[in-house]
């Protein structure tokens, strides 16, 4: 592919082409594309400031990228620097495949060491309190309470991402096989099991769902979960709802939909589910992502050992 002609800023133009490649060929989410674009635009601005003129991609070498990372270290956390370096690696890898640069100058740069946080999750008793919270609200038989119960059961029981949940349509449910068809990251479709509790809550909600359709509406909204005005629920709205039931249930105002997803994976693993099965169910592209839950379970195991095993108590395991 030839270099763009008459480009006032060749680097920025290639950033634009890379963003289009991510969006249309890799089918990356809009948030992912925006993050890459911002990181690489920051690199282009740095290069213009450092050299005093616009550069072509082939003029950027490893030493210039090191200076860029050094500048970032003055104001950015290691996680942010690592993400921006990953953006550079992906960008120059794309340019290498296109024949624009001979080598990827970011390939051998070391990422800053970051201690990866373990996912937050609820113990089974706390998760049960969240699931029961809608029935403890006033008018528990109201369609909105029934809807809330169904979406909470689906978030926790099937481990869905909140974006996947709000994107569900009525025809994504298959009660005959107790499954739901989910459109995940990158437009990847997967089939996820629906547990008995979630199925029961969904059946009750669906019997009342038409009460949420706007009066006089001439169009049939196929969204599974509707708001008061008959529109599809938003991600932000579900986040607020989960936080509210976190307060009403186990007293967790910081509860987030992703914590219910993490809880689902952790409890499946503790119950003996195979790691590969959990990976497929959650839609993780890498098994390494799923393996984080083994660390969570091991931490729990060690905590129980410290409390219960006589040798741990006798030898003061864990004390300093």
N, C-alpha and C positions, 0 to 999 in steps of 0.2 A: 504494500500500500504506500503510495507516494506521500511525502510530507505536505501538509496543507499549504497552498500557495497564497502569498500576499497576506499572511496572518500577522496582525499587529502584535500578537502574543501567542506564538506557536504552542507554548506549554499549556496555556489556558484552553486553547482550542482542542488539544489532545485530551485534556481533562474532561471537556464536554463530550468528546467521542467515547471516552471510557465510561462516563456516566450513562450514555445511551446504550453502550454494550451491556452494562450491568442490568439496566432496566428491561431491555428487549430480548437479549440473548440469554442472560443468566436468570432473568425473571426475579431479580432482587426486589425487596419491598421498597416503597418510596422513602421510608425512613433510612434504610441502608444506603440507598443511592445518595440521599441528601447528606448523610454523614461523610461518605467518601468524597463527595464533591467539595464540601467545606474544608476537609483536611487538606486536599490537594490544592485548592485555591489559596489556602494559607501558605503552602509550600511555594506556589508561584509568586505570591506577594513577597515572601521572604527573599527569593532569588532576585527579583527585580530590585529590592532595596539593597541587597548585599552587593550585587554586581553593577547596578546602575542602569541596567537595560534588560529587556525581555530576553529570556534564554529559550533555546530549543531543548527538547528532552535529552538529546545526545550530549549536551553540554553540562549536564548535571552528573557529578561523580560522587563517589562514596565520601570523600572528604567534605564536600559541600553539604551533603546530607547529615554528616556528623555535626557540623556547625549548626545546622537547623535544629537537630535534636538537643544540642547544648543550649540553644536559645529557649527551647520549650521547657527545659528542665528548670529554668529560672522561675517559671510561673505555673507549671502544670504538674499534676500528680502522675506517678508512674503508670497508672492505668491509662490515663489520657495519652501519654507519650507512646505507650505500647500500641494503642489504637491507631494513632497517626502514623506510626512506623508500619503497621500492618497495611494501612491505606497505600503508603508509598510502595511497599513490596508488591501489592496486587497491581497497582498502576504500572510500574515499570516491568512487571512480569508480562502484562498485557502488551506493552510496547515492544518487549523482546520478541514475543510471538508474532507481532506485526512486522518485525524487521526494522523498527525505528531506532532501537538501541541494540548494541552488540551484546551487552551484558546487563543484568539487573543490578544497579549499584546499591540497592537496599537489601539484596539477598543475604549478605553475610554480616549485616549489622545486628548486634545483639540487642534483644528487647530488654528493657529494665525489669528487674525481678519484682514480681507482684505476688503478694500472698492472696491467693484466691479465696474469697469468702465462701463459706459453705451456705447452701440454700436454707432459707428460713422455712420452718414447717411447724405444724401443730401436732401435739400428741393426739392419739385417737380420741381420747375423752373430750379434748377441746374442740376437735373437728366435729364431733357429734353435737356439741353445744351450739356450734354455728349452724349446723343443719336444722336443729330444732328451733332456732330463734324465730323464724317467721311465724310458727304456730303459737308463739308466746306473745305475739303482737296483738293489739286490738283488732277485732274483726278477722280472725285467722282464716275464715272461709272466703274472704274477699278475693277476687281474681288477682289482684296485685300481690297478695300474700302467697297465693298458690303459684303465681309466676316466679316469685322470688325463691320459693322453696325448690322449684324445678331447676332453676338456673344454678343455684348453689349445689344441688345434688349432681348436676352435670359437670360443673367445674371441678368438684372434688372427686366424684365417682369415676369420671372418664379422663381427668387430668388435662382438660382443654386449656389452651391459651385464651385470654379474654377476647382477643381479636377474632379467634376462631368461633367462640361462643356467639358473639353478636352477629357474625356472618352466616349463622345457620338459617336455612329456610325449612319450611314444613316438610318438603319432599326429601330432605336430608336424613330424616328419621326412618328407620326400618324396624318397626316393632315386631315384624315376623321373625327377625333374626336377632333382635335386641342389639342393634348396631346403629351408629350414626356416621354419616359421611362428612368428613371434615376437610376444609381447604386450608392447608397450613402455610408455612413460610415458603416463599418462592413459587406459590401456586401449586404446591405438591398436595395431592389428594391422598387421604388415608382413611381406612375404616377403623373405628374405635368402638369397643364394646360399651353397652349401656347396662349398668347394674340394675338390680331389681328395685332398689330404693329410688333411683333416678327414673326408671320407667314408671313406677307408681305415681311419683310426683308429676311427671310429664303428662300422664293420662288425665289426672285430675285437672291440671292447668289447661290442657287443650280442650276439655269439655266446656271451659269458661272463656277461652281466649277471645271469642267473637265479641265479648263485652268491651274489649279494648279497641275494637275497630271503630273509627270515627263515624258518628251518625251521618247518614247521607253520602258516605264515601262511595264513589263509583268504581274505584280501582281496588283490586284485591291485593293487599300487602301479603307477600309470601313469607315474610320474616317470621321465624319461630317465636322470638321474644319481642313483644310490643310494649311501648310506653302508653301513658294515658291518652295521648292524642292519636294512637294508632300507628305510630311510626316505629321503625326499628330502633332498639336501644343502642346507645353509644357506648364506646369503651369507657369513657370518663364516668358515665352514669353508673355502670356496673361497678367500677372501682369504688365510687362513693357508697353504693349499696352494700358491698362486701365489708367496707370499713364500718358501716352502721351495724351490721349484724355481728361483726367482730366485737363491738362494744357491748351489744345486748347479750351475746353468748358468753364467750370466755373472758370478756373484759379486755379485748385486744383492739384498741383504736387504730393500731398500725397494720391491721390485717389487710392484705392485698390479694387480688385474685391469683397472682402467681404463687403465693404461699399455699393456696389450696391445691394447685398443681404439684408443687413440691411435696406437699403432704401426701397426695395420692401416690406419687412415685416411691416415697420413703416407706409408706405403709405396705405397698405391694412387695417391695424388696424384703421388708421384715417378715412378711407373710410367706416368703419362699418363692416369689415370682422370679423367673429367669431375667437376667439383665438385658438380654437381647429382646425379649418380649416387651419389657418396659420401654426400651429404646424405640421400638416400632410403634407402640401405643402412643408415646408422647411426640413422635415425629422428630426425634433428634437425628441430625445428619451424621453426627459422630458419637461413637460409643463412649468417648472420653467425657462428653457432657453428662451422659447417664451415670457414669461411674462416680460422679460426685456424691451420689446417694449412698454409695458404699462407705464413704468417709463419715457421712452423717450417722449411719447405722453403727459403725465401729465406735464412734464417740459415745453413742448411747450404751453400747455394750460395755465399754470401759467404765462408764459412770455407774452402771448397775454392778459391775464387778467390784468397784471400789466400795460400794455401799454394802454388798451382800457377802462377798467371799471372805472367809475368816483369815486367810493368809494376807489379803490386802489390808485388812484392819490391823492385824498383828504387826505387819512390817511397815505400816504407815505409807503404803503405796501412794505416790503422787504428792507427798509432803516434801517440802524443801527445808 
